[in-house]
């Protein structure tokens, strides 16, 4: 499984401080998850106001 941020992201930044390993950063137009660092803990999913963070 992979956690990713889709185009529903409004760049509010709520997810970034929730990531315990620092895998989330501001990208071009939306936030991005570094898959090499992400541990798939899902801490970011519950804080996203637009439900833009999904597990695939």
Backbone as a ProteinNet text record, in pm:
[ID]
protein_1_A
[PRIMARY]
XXXXXXXXXXXXXXXXXXXXXXXXXXXXXXXXXXXXXXXXXXXXXXXXXXXXXXXX
[TERTIARY]
83.4	0	88.5	31	99.6	4.6	56.2	-22.4	20.9	-77.7	-46	-144.5	-108.1	-192.4	-242.2	-374.2	-429.3	-454.1	-517.1	-537	-641.8	-706.8	-801.1	-727.8	-596.4	-514.4	-526.4	-552.9	-564.8	-441.7	-337.6	-211.4	-230.1	-315.9	-340.5	-227.5	-153	-39.9	-72	-196.7	-236	-163.3	-131.1	-69.2	79.3	149	294.8	341.5	287	335.4	293.2	196.3	149.5	241.3	323.6	410.7	529.7	538	645.7	784.4	790.2	919.6	955.1	873.9	903.7	895	803.9	791.7	706.8	638.1	548.5	611	605.5	659	574.3	585.9	510.6	571	486.5	532.5	479.8	479.7	432.2	280.5	207.6	63.1	-7.7	61.7	3.6	116.4	80.3	180.7	213.6	332.1	378.3	431.2	423.6	476.1	596.1	708.3	828.6	810.5	788.3	760	878.6	998.5	1117.4	1126.2	1057.8	1062.9	934.6	822.4	691.5	686.3	635.5	621.7	477.6	390.8	249.5	177.6	210	147.4	4.8	-29.4	-162.1	-197.5	-101.9	-128.4	-180.6	-140.1	-179	-321.6	-370.2	-499.6	-613.3	-617.9	-727.9	-733	-623.6	-621.1	-648.9	-656.5	-678.2	-824.9	-850.4	-988.6	-1059.8	-985.1	-1048.1	-1039.9	-989.8	-973.7	-889.8	-787.1	-700.1	-589.8	-570.7	-466.7	-532.5	-487.8	-550.8	-449.4	-496.8	-412.3	-454	-358.4	-388	-319.8
-118.1	0	125.3	231.4	359.4	469.3	564.6	681.4	794.5	859.6	970.3	1083.6	1200.7	1319.1	1349.1	1353.1	1375.5	1524.3	1554	1692.7	1768.8	1703	1771.6	1853.4	1838.3	1910.1	2061	2132.5	2278.4	2346.6	2268.9	2320	2391.9	2337.2	2400.6	2372.7	2264.8	2234.1	2155.1	2113.8	2040.9	1907.1	1845.5	1712.9	1714.6	1816.9	1820.2	1800	1871.8	1852.7	1718.7	1652.5	1524.1	1408.4	1425.4	1316.7	1299.8	1184	1163.8	1145.9	1120.5	1098.5	1208.6	1312.5	1424.6	1393	1303.6	1262.2	1356.7	1451.5	1541.3	1679.3	1733.9	1867.9	1939.3	2070.8	2150.7	2132.5	2096.1	2077.3	2188	2163	2260.2	2248.5	2336.8	2337.4	2251.8	2158.8	2074.1	2011.8	1955	1887.5	1751.8	1701	1574.3	1484.8	1354.2	1256.8	1187.8	1191.7	1122	974.2	894	752	675.6	726.4	660.2	676.8	777.2	806.7	763.2	768.2	738.3	597.1	588	458.2	407.4	480	444.5	434.5	523.9	523.6	577.5	649.4	705.7	824	880.6	995.1	1115.6	1128.6	1242.4	1232	1112.2	1092	1158.4	1141.3	1193.3	1343.5	1412.9	1558.2	1637	1571.1	1640.6	1684.1	1815.4	1864.6	1833.6	1801.5	1772.9	1624.9	1543.8	1399.9	1372.2	1456.6	1444.9	1341.2	1293.9	1195.6	1057.3	973.2	842.1	731	614.4	495.3	408.1	373.5	292.1	158.4
0	0	0	-51.4	-58.2	-12.6	62.2	99.1	7.8	-52.8	-142.3	-123.8	-173.2	-165.6	-306.1	-321.4	-455.3	-481.2	-593.7	-636	-554.3	-459.2	-371	-264.4	-255.1	-157.2	-178.7	-67.4	-73.1	-11.8	12.2	68	200.9	286.9	416.7	515.9	493.1	578.9	704	722.8	843.4	856.9	747.8	749.3	785.9	744.5	761.4	905.6	1003.4	1141.9	1203.7	1144.4	1197.8	1161.4	1059.6	1013.7	1108.2	1174.5	1271.7	1210.4	1079.6	1014.8	915.4	905.7	817.4	670.2	632.6	492.5	408.4	471.7	399.2	388.5	266.8	244.9	140	139.5	43.1	-95.4	-188.8	-325.8	-414.9	-541.2	-638.6	-652	-585.2	-593.2	-489.6	-428.4	-323.4	-243	-129.3	-47.6	-108.1	-76.7	-132.4	-21.9	-45	49.5	-13.1	56.4	11.9	45.1	-55.8	-36.6	21.3	3	57.6	209.6	263.4	405.6	477.9	409.7	468.6	527.5	650	716.8	712.6	642.3	627.4	761.5	853.9	987	983.3	879.1	854.7	945.2	1015.2	1103	1024.6	902.2	819.4	765.7	748.2	683.5	760.4	889.4	970.1	985.4	960.4	979.8	851.9	740.4	613.3	600.4	591.1	585.5	453.4	349.1	219.6	182	273.2	248.7	123.2	105.2	-10.6	7.6	129.9	156.3	158.1	67.7	51.7	55.5	93.6	95.1	-21.3	-104.4	-222.2	-212.1
[MASK]
++++++++++++++++++++++++++++++++++++++++++++++++++++++++

